[in-house]
Structure formats: C-alpha cells, structure tokens
Amino acid sequence: MTITQSFIDGESVASVDLYDNIDPATGRSLGPVARGGSDEVDRAVTAARVAQQRWRGVSPEERAMLLTRIAELIDEGHERLARIESEDTGKPLSQARADARVAARYFRFYGHAIDSYYGQTIPLSTDLHAYTRREPFGVTGHIIAWNYPMQLLARAVAPAIAVGNCAVVKPADETPRTAVELARLAVQAGLPNGVFNVVTGIGSEAGAALTAHPEVGHLGFVGSTEVGSVVAHAAADRVVPTTLELGGKSPHIVFPDAHLERAGESIVKAILQNAGQTCSAGSRLLVHDSIRDSLVDTVCRLMKSASIGPGVEDRDLGPLISRKQQQRVQSMVSGDVKGEIVCGGGPPEDMHLVDGAYFAPTVIADVDPTSPIAQEEIFGPVLTVNRFCGEDEAISLANGTQYGLIAAVWTTDLSRAHRLAAEIQAGQVYVNTYGAGGGVELPFGGFKKSGYGREKGYQALDTFTTTKTVVVRLE
C-alpha cells in the first residue's frame, strides 16, 4: 500500500516510524502513515517561516488568483477526495462529496474576500494622519479534528494564507490523507513551496510539538474541550493567540406552533449527519410538553428508517470513527441515564455490520437534565429529550450545560424567536432551520467551554491578522 507521508516545503517527507490508518467500516488497514514528530514539525515551521518572508509581500490580487485556482482543482478532483474522506472517516459518500465542495468554497470565498480587506483611517486632527494595518502573524499552526478533515482544514488554512501567513497543519491521526492531497493540489495550483505544509502523526507527538514550537505565531485547534485546554495552556506559556473550537451540546427548542414534520426532519438530520460526530450536532431536543409525544414519535419513525452501512455505499448513516469511540458511546448510553430509550441504544443487529464501528440511531426520552448523558458531548447518533412548559424553562434548559456552540428555535412567533435568540448562550442561533448548509459566510465559534475566537466569514480574516496603528504628523 502507498505510504501517506508528510508534505513539507512542496515535497513528501518520510518518517522513521509508521502507524496504520484503520478503516472504521471494516477494521482493516487503509495503509501506513508517516508518524511525524518534533523533527518534521521543526522542518515544516522552518519552511513556512522562510516562505512567509516573500509570501507576505505578494499582492492581494495574486493571492486571490492562487486561492481561487486551488478551489478549482478541489472541484475538479472532488470525487477522488470524497472517496478518500469516506474511507478514512466512515461518513456516507454523499456527505464526503459535500465536504469537498465546501472545502473548495472556503478557498474561493477567501480568494474573493482578500481583494477588499482593508485597514482604516482614524480622524484625529488636521496635522495628524492615523491609520491601521492588518498584518499577518507569520507562521500559523492548525491542529485539525477527524470528523470533517477537508472542511476544517480549508476553513483554517484559506483565510490564514489569504492574509499573508504560512500554515503548518497537523491533521488527525485517523484522517491524514485528504490533508496531504489538498496541500499537493495547492502547490499544483501555483502556491509557493512552504506556504502550506502538512505533518502527519499522533496528536501527543506531532500536535504537541507544533503547539510548543517557538516560531508558531498563532494556533488553531478543533477538538475536545479537554485537549483544547492543554493547547490553550501551552499557547499561554508563549503568549501566543489561539482560536479554540471545542465541544457542543446543542439544543433544538420546539414550540407547539412549529411545523412539526419539518422540525422532525431537521432534528434527525442534525444528529445523524456524520453519525453524530459533529461539534454542532443537535444532540438535545427540548420540546413543549403539549407536543412532546407527537414529535418524539415523528423523530423515532425517521430514525428507524435510516439505512446503515459503509460510507462508500452512501447510506444514511456510516460507522463511528473507531471501535474506541463506539465503546465510549455505548458506555454512556448503557450507564445510569435516568430516562427511557425509545429507539436504538446499541450497535445495529445486522450481522453484515459487526466488523465495523456502527451505532444505531438512538433517542432517550425524559432524561435527567443534570445527568452526564444530558450534559456531556456524546459524539454519536444519540438524541436526548426533555420537555418544558414555558419560555423561561426552555431558556434555562438550553443554557444549562457547560457548552454554548449552536442552537435552534422552532416557532412561527418571530417575537418569541428574537427573544430567545437574545437569551440563549450560543455562538449561532437558528430559527426554523439548523446549520445553514455549511455557512462559509457565517462567523462560527462558541460561548463557555465551546471555545473562543471566531472562524468562517469575513471575521476569520481578523482572526489571522493583528492590528498595527500608525500615526504620522503632517508638516
């Protein structure tokens, strides 16, 4: 099998050690991966630092053309990229295709945005001219999670290099291949060597080395709150700005006047997408007492009808990322949940799926809102249900976890929708919809332990630059 290697300064780089990339649908190896460490990270950061001296002086017009060319090549190769992504993650092929298209869109969006990204002039007096410049940090480090490898990489790297930084990416050890492929496509598009580098390896080795490297000027991390805290501490020791996109326990709040069938379809999609392995998964259903039974019945009917199988077969639901994750989800569902499991509750019974890390769509009704199953991120296709009687109780339940990433309000009363949007502690609030189809243009990030900083949208250009103020006395 082909060895997946790091891609540094425009070329493949081997490592002394290797590890196996496991297919979550079969448990078999997809091939060996270079187990990079501090040496490879140092080589990548050095290449990025050298390249950045020229890259920061490249005109926005030229950077824009290169980013849009990268987008074109991703679009041209999206089927091959989707196949690799589906094999690595287990997600259905149609979802992987969507990820490839969104990855291309990030590069295209920031290629267009950089043309109109300016500083400001500040009026002080007639003899003083004051203005601001937005300047790159230099080398940016990006530690990417395994659930959306292409999307997460593109949403971090595209704005970072658009404003003049050079990037070093450490993809998740479970999903390294599309990161390397995207870096190759970038060089093929004409991006100078060293601007976009990838180091494959294990998080505790390559990820830790990237976090601690003294030449990295900005860090971005997507993953668990626990590891995010470690990254933040390491960055704080070096006084390095950090963007953290961490866990979520996102609620759907459904009122009696909502369109229940439409809400039910969206609720199911929001927990089954990527087998629930999404930081913004709609993992909590908060439903008005008067419609609780009807909506739960609708959700369970849709859950039970979902087809399950390997990602490359393009069913509704693929496997979890690993046996370890499957066991974690099972232990949380099998614990003292203090609720009723109304559908699912374990791996599917189909004997054709026993070799994979599958978990059946699961609904647990009337859980204790203070219990672990209602408070902790499960990262599986598991939906918990709580009922409420009024707006205040709904808001209290919605805000009653340590997370605050995303939320949805289902109601035809727009006054109520705006009231709740103002009171819910979340970085994004949707009304009568959820997730907005990728939302490349929409600033994204969390409150509380869901992290800090914002990615996506125009605001990401501010994330990857720092402000310099210049004041000139006019003679």
C-alpha positions in Angstrom: 0.0 0.0 0.0 1.0 3.6 -0.6 2.5 5.3 2.5 0.9 8.6 3.4 3.7 10.9 4.2 4.1 14.5 5.5 4.1 17.2 2.8 6.7 19.9 3.7 8.1 22.7 1.5 6.5 21.2 -1.6 7.6 17.6 -1.2 6.8 14.3 0.5 8.8 13.7 3.7 9.2 10.3 5.2 9.4 9.5 8.9 11.3 6.8 10.7 8.1 5.3 12.3 4.8 4.4 10.7 1.3 3.6 12.0 -1.8 2.1 10.4 -4.7 4.1 9.1 -7.8 2.0 10.1 -11.0 1.8 8.0 -13.8 2.2 10.6 -16.2 0.3 8.4 -14.2 -2.9 8.3 -11.5 -2.6 10.9 -8.8 -3.2 8.3 -5.8 -1.0 7.4 -6.1 1.6 4.6 -2.3 1.8 4.6 0.6 3.0 6.6 1.1 6.7 7.6 4.3 8.5 8.5 4.5 9.1 12.2 6.0 12.6 12.2 7.3 14.2 15.4 9.3 17.2 16.5 11.8 16.9 13.7 9.2 17.0 11.0 7.3 19.9 12.7 10.5 21.9 13.0 11.3 21.3 9.3 7.7 22.4 8.4 7.8 25.5 10.6 11.2 26.5 9.2 10.0 26.1 5.7 6.9 28.2 6.5 8.9 30.9 8.2 11.3 31.2 5.1 8.4 31.2 2.7 6.5 33.8 4.6 9.1 36.5 4.1 8.2 36.5 0.4 4.5 35.5 0.7 3.5 38.4 2.9 4.7 40.7 0.1 2.6 39.0 -2.6 -0.2 41.3 -3.8 -3.7 40.5 -2.7 -4.6 40.2 -6.3 -2.1 37.4 -6.9 -3.1 35.6 -3.6 -6.7 35.8 -4.7 -5.9 34.2 -8.0 -4.0 31.4 -6.3 -6.7 30.6 -3.8 -9.4 30.5 -6.5 -7.2 28.2 -8.5 -6.9 25.9 -5.5 -10.7 25.9 -5.3 -10.9 24.9 -9.0 -8.6 22.0 -8.5 -10.5 20.8 -5.5 -13.7 20.9 -7.5 -12.1 19.0 -10.4 -10.9 16.3 -8.0 -13.8 16.3 -5.6 -14.9 12.7 -6.4 -11.5 11.2 -5.6 -11.1 13.4 -2.5 -14.6 12.4 -1.3 -13.8 8.7 -1.7 -10.6 9.1 0.4 -12.6 11.1 3.0 -15.3 8.5 3.1 -12.9 5.7 3.6 -10.9 7.5 6.4 -13.9 8.8 8.4 -16.7 6.2 7.5 -19.1 9.0 6.6 -21.5 8.4 3.7 -20.1 9.3 0.3 -22.6 12.0 -0.4 -21.6 13.8 2.8 -17.9 13.5 1.8 -18.7 15.0 -1.6 -20.4 17.9 0.2 -17.3 18.3 2.3 -15.1 18.5 -0.8 -17.4 21.2 -2.3 -17.4 23.2 0.9 -13.6 23.0 1.1 -13.4 24.4 -2.4 -15.8 27.1 -1.4 -13.7 28.2 1.5 -10.7 28.8 -0.8 -12.9 30.6 -3.3 -14.6 32.7 -0.6 -11.4 34.0 0.9 -9.8 34.4 -2.5 -12.6 36.9 -3.3 -12.6 38.4 0.2 -9.0 39.4 0.3 -9.4 41.8 -2.6 -11.5 44.1 -0.3 -9.8 43.6 3.0 -8.5 47.0 4.1 -7.3 48.9 7.2 -9.0 52.0 8.5 -8.2 55.7 8.7 -8.8 57.4 12.0 -9.7 61.1 12.2 -7.7 62.9 14.9 -6.7 66.4 13.7 -5.7 68.2 10.6 -1.9 67.7 11.3 -2.1 64.0 12.2 -2.8 61.2 9.8 -3.7 58.0 11.7 -4.4 54.6 10.1 -4.4 50.9 10.8 -2.8 48.0 9.0 -3.9 44.4 9.3 -0.7 42.3 9.4 -0.1 38.5 9.4 1.3 36.7 12.4 3.8 34.8 10.3 3.5 31.0 10.8 0.1 29.7 11.9 -0.3 26.2 13.3 -3.5 24.3 12.8 -4.5 21.1 14.6 -7.4 19.5 12.8 -10.1 17.1 14.1 -11.1 13.9 12.4 -14.8 14.5 11.8 -14.6 17.0 8.9 -11.0 16.8 7.7 -11.3 18.7 4.5 -13.8 21.4 5.7 -11.9 22.1 8.9 -8.6 22.4 7.1 -9.9 24.7 4.4 -11.7 27.0 6.8 -8.5 27.4 8.7 -5.8 27.5 6.0 -7.7 29.5 3.4 -8.1 32.7 5.5 -4.7 32.3 7.1 -2.8 32.2 3.9 -5.1 34.7 2.2 -3.8 37.5 4.6 -0.2 36.5 4.3 0.5 33.8 6.8 2.1 30.5 6.0 0.5 27.4 7.5 1.5 24.2 9.2 -1.3 21.6 9.6 -1.3 18.6 11.8 -4.3 16.5 10.7 -5.9 14.0 13.0 -4.0 10.7 13.0 -7.3 8.9 11.9 -7.8 11.0 8.8 -4.5 12.2 7.3 -4.9 11.6 3.6 -7.0 14.4 2.3 -4.9 17.0 4.2 -1.8 15.8 2.2 -3.9 15.8 -1.0 -5.1 19.3 -0.5 -1.5 20.5 0.1 -0.4 18.9 -3.1 -3.2 20.5 -5.0 -2.2 23.9 -3.6 1.3 23.5 -4.9 -0.1 22.3 -8.2 -2.2 25.5 -8.4 1.0 27.5 -8.1 1.1 28.2 -4.3 4.8 28.7 -3.5 6.5 25.9 -1.6 6.4 26.3 2.2 3.2 28.3 2.3 1.0 25.2 3.1 2.7 22.3 4.9 1.2 19.1 6.5 2.8 17.0 9.2 1.2 13.6 9.7 1.4 11.8 13.0 0.0 11.3 16.5 -1.5 14.2 18.4 0.6 13.7 21.6 3.7 13.8 19.4 3.4 16.0 16.3 0.5 18.0 17.7 2.3 18.7 20.9 5.5 19.7 19.0 3.5 22.1 16.8 1.8 23.7 19.9 5.1 24.2 21.6 7.2 25.4 18.7 8.6 28.9 19.4 8.2 30.1 15.8 4.5 29.5 15.5 2.7 32.9 15.9 -0.9 31.7 16.1 -2.5 28.4 17.0 -5.9 27.0 16.0 -7.3 23.8 17.5 -10.5 21.9 16.8 -11.4 19.0 19.1 -12.3 18.1 22.6 -12.6 20.7 25.4 -10.0 18.7 27.5 -7.3 18.8 24.8 -8.2 22.3 23.9 -7.4 23.4 27.4 -4.0 21.8 27.1 -3.3 23.6 23.9 -4.5 26.9 25.4 -2.2 26.5 28.4 0.8 25.7 26.1 0.0 28.8 24.0 -0.4 31.0 27.0 3.1 30.0 28.2 4.4 31.5 25.0 1.8 34.3 24.9 0.5 33.2 21.5 -3.1 33.9 20.4 -5.3 30.9 20.0 -8.6 30.0 18.4 -10.3 27.1 20.0 -13.4 25.4 18.5 -14.3 22.7 21.1 -17.3 20.7 22.2 -21.0 21.3 22.0 -24.3 20.1 23.4 -26.6 22.0 21.1 -30.4 22.2 21.7 -33.4 22.3 19.4 -36.2 24.2 21.2 -39.6 23.3 19.7 -42.8 25.2 20.5 -46.4 24.0 19.7 -46.8 26.4 16.8 -43.8 25.0 14.9 -44.1 23.0 11.7 -43.5 19.6 13.4 -42.8 17.4 10.4 -40.3 19.9 9.1 -38.7 20.3 12.5 -38.6 16.5 13.0 -36.8 16.0 9.7 -34.2 18.7 10.6 -33.7 17.3 14.1 -33.0 13.8 12.7 -30.6 15.2 10.1 -28.8 17.3 12.6 -28.0 14.2 14.8 -27.4 11.6 12.1 -25.1 13.7 10.0 -21.6 12.2 10.2 -23.1 9.7 12.7 -23.5 12.5 15.3 -19.7 13.1 15.3 -20.1 16.9 14.9 -19.3 19.6 17.5 -22.5 21.4 16.4 -24.7 18.3 16.3 -28.2 18.9 17.5 -27.9 16.4 20.4 -30.7 17.8 22.7 -34.4 18.1 21.9 -36.2 20.5 24.2 -39.9 20.2 23.3 -43.0 21.8 24.7 -45.0 19.4 26.9 -48.1 19.6 24.7 -46.4 18.2 21.6 -43.8 16.0 23.2 -45.3 12.6 22.3 -46.1 13.6 18.8 -42.7 15.0 18.0 -40.8 12.1 19.6 -42.9 9.7 17.6 -42.0 11.5 14.4 -38.3 11.6 15.3 -38.2 7.9 16.2 -40.0 7.0 13.0 -37.4 8.8 10.9 -34.5 7.4 13.0 -35.7 3.8 12.5 -36.0 4.3 8.7 -32.4 5.4 8.3 -30.2 3.0 6.3 -26.8 2.0 7.8 -23.7 0.8 6.1 -20.1 1.6 4.9 -19.6 5.2 3.9 -18.7 4.2 0.3 -22.1 2.6 0.0 -23.6 6.0 0.6 -26.2 5.0 3.2 -27.9 7.5 5.6 -25.5 6.5 8.4 -22.0 5.3 8.4 -19.8 3.9 11.2 -18.3 5.9 14.1 -14.6 6.7 13.6 -13.3 3.8 15.6 -14.1 0.9 17.9 -12.9 3.0 20.8 -15.5 5.7 20.0 -18.2 3.0 19.6 -17.4 1.7 23.1 -17.4 5.2 24.5 -20.9 5.9 23.1 -22.2 2.5 24.3 -20.8 3.1 27.8 -22.6 6.5 28.0 -25.9 5.0 26.7 -25.7 2.0 28.9 -24.9 4.0 32.1 -27.4 5.4 34.6 -29.2 7.6 32.0 -32.4 8.0 34.1 -34.5 8.1 31.0 -36.3 5.9 28.5 -34.5 4.6 25.5 -37.3 4.7 22.9 -35.3 3.6 19.9 -31.8 2.3 19.3 -29.5 2.0 22.3 -26.6 0.0 20.8 -24.9 -1.3 17.7 -27.3 -2.4 14.9 -28.3 -6.1 14.8 -27.4 -6.6 11.1 -24.7 -9.3 11.0 -23.1 -7.6 7.9 -22.1 -4.7 10.1 -20.5 -6.5 13.0 -16.9 -5.8 11.8 -17.5 -2.0 11.8 -17.8 0.6 14.5 -21.5 1.2 13.9 -24.1 2.5 16.4 -27.9 2.6 15.8 -29.7 5.9 15.8 -30.8 6.4 19.4 -33.4 8.5 21.3 -33.5 8.7 25.1 -36.6 10.5 26.4 -37.2 12.3 29.7 -33.6 12.3 30.8 -32.4 14.0 34.0 -31.1 17.3 32.6 -28.3 17.3 35.1 -27.1 13.7 34.2 -24.0 13.0 32.2 -26.0 11.9 29.1 -27.7 15.3 29.0 -24.6 17.3 30.0 -21.6 15.7 28.2 -20.8 15.6 24.5 -21.5 12.0 23.3 -20.2 12.3 19.7 -22.6 9.6 18.3 -26.1 9.4 16.9 -27.8 9.8 20.3 -30.5 12.4 20.9 -31.8 13.2 24.4 -35.2 14.6 25.1 -36.5 17.0 27.7 -39.9 18.7 28.0 -40.7 22.3 29.0 -43.9 24.3 29.7 -42.8 27.9 29.1 -40.1 30.2 27.6 -38.2 30.7 30.8 -37.9 26.9 31.4 -36.9 26.4 27.8 -34.1 29.0 28.1 -32.9 27.6 31.4 -32.7 24.1 29.9 -30.9 25.4 26.7 -28.3 27.3 28.8 -28.0 24.5 31.4 -24.8 22.9 30.1 -21.1 23.9 30.0 -21.3 24.4 26.3 -22.7 27.1 24.0 -21.9 26.5 20.3 -25.2 26.4 18.4 -29.0 26.3 19.0 -32.2 26.3 17.1 -35.6 27.7 17.9 -38.7 26.2 16.2 -41.7 28.6 16.2 -43.8 30.8 13.9 -43.9 33.5 16.5 -41.0 35.8 15.4 -41.2 38.0 18.5 -40.6 34.8 20.6 -37.8 33.8 18.2 -35.9 37.0 18.7 -36.4 37.0 22.5 -34.9 33.5 22.7 -32.1 34.3 20.3 -31.0 37.1 22.7 -31.2 34.9 25.8 -29.6 31.7 24.5 -25.9 31.4 25.2 -24.6 30.2 21.9 -22.3 31.4 19.1 -25.0 30.7 16.5 -28.8 30.6 16.8 -31.1 29.4 14.0 -34.8 29.9 13.7 -36.9 27.2 11.9 -33.7 25.8 10.3 -30.4 24.3 11.5 -26.8 24.6 10.4 -27.4 26.7 7.3 -25.8 24.3 4.9 -22.1 24.8 5.8 -22.4 28.5 6.4 -19.0 29.5 4.9 -20.0 33.2 5.3 -21.3 32.9 8.9 -18.9 33.6 11.8 -18.6 30.4 13.9 -17.4 29.8 17.4 -18.6 29.2 20.9 -19.5 30.5 24.3 -18.4 29.0 27.6 -16.5 25.7 27.2 -17.3 25.5 23.5 -14.2 27.7 22.9 -13.3 31.2 21.9 -12.4 33.1 18.8 -14.3 33.0 15.5 -13.8 31.2 12.3 -15.7 31.4 9.0 -17.0 34.6 7.3 -15.1 37.8 6.9 -14.3 37.8 10.6 -11.8 35.0 10.1 -9.5 37.5 8.3 -9.4 39.4 11.5 -8.6 36.2 13.4 -5.5 35.6 11.4 -4.1 39.1 11.5 -3.1 41.6 14.1 -3.8 45.3 14.1 -0.9 47.9 13.7 -1.8 51.5 14.3 0.3 54.2 12.5 0.2 57.9 13.4 2.0 60.5 11.2 2.4 64.2 12.0 1.9 66.1 8.8 4.3 69.0 8.3 
